[in-house]
Every structure is written in structure tokens, then in C-alpha cells.
Amino acid sequence: MTNSATLYNIYIYIIYIYIYNVEGTYNLLGSPP
């Protein structure tokens, strides 16, 4: 159970980083008016 929970936390962490990077790229591309 502990191993499963750890894998779940890592999965959420990776998704969070991925979304953050996508938003950062989108802001860079959409920043100029």
C-alpha cells in the first residue's frame, strides 16, 4: 500500500510539473498582444 501511494504521489507530481510547463509555454507564446 505504501508503494502504491508513493507511485500515486509521483504521478500527481509529474502531471503538475507537466501542466505548469505547458502553461508557461502558453504564456510565452500568448504574451505579446
N, C-alpha and C positions, 0 to 999 in steps of 0.2 A: 504493500500500500504506500509506503514511504517513497519507493522508487517511482511509482505511478504519479504521485503528487509532484515529485520533483520534475518529471518529464512534462507534466502539465504546466508547471510554472515556467519552465524553459520555453515551452511552446508559446505561451502568452507573451513572454518577454520578447521572443523573436518577432511575433506578429506586431507588437507595439513598436519595436525598432523599425520594422518594415513600413508601417503606416506613417511613422514620424518622418522617415526618409522620403516617402512618396509626397507627403505634404510639403516638405522642404523643397523638393524639386519643383512641385507645382507652384509654390510661391515664387521661386526664382524665375520660372517661365512666365508667370502671370503678373509679376511685379510691375513691369513697365506699362504705362497706360496705353 
